[in-house]
């Protein structure tokens, strides 16, 4: 997946940052029926990306 972002920083008036991010998205879904009337579901979602411009982006 590829995502484009732009943002302003409060400490630098009139500066607009732009970045094209290469992103990886993963998710898993677990559903369990506890009985005829009750079920439970959980979704895990994880996204990471890489951009040379943003220092530390995508790191732990």
ZIWOCOR-V699559 format. One record per backbone hydrogen bond with DSSP energy under -0.5 kcal/mol. CO is the residue of the C=O (numbers start at 1). NH is the residue of the N-H. Records with the same first field share a line. If there is no record, write none. Layout:
CO: NH / NH
//
This chain:
1: 23
3: 21
5: 19
7: 17
9: 12
12: 15
14: 16
15: 9 / 17
17: 7
19: 5 / 21
21: 3 / 23
22: 50
24: 48
26: 46
28: 44
30: 42
32: 34 / 40
38: 34 / 35
40: 32
42: 30
44: 28
46: 26
48: 24
50: 22
53: 55
54: 57
56: 59
//
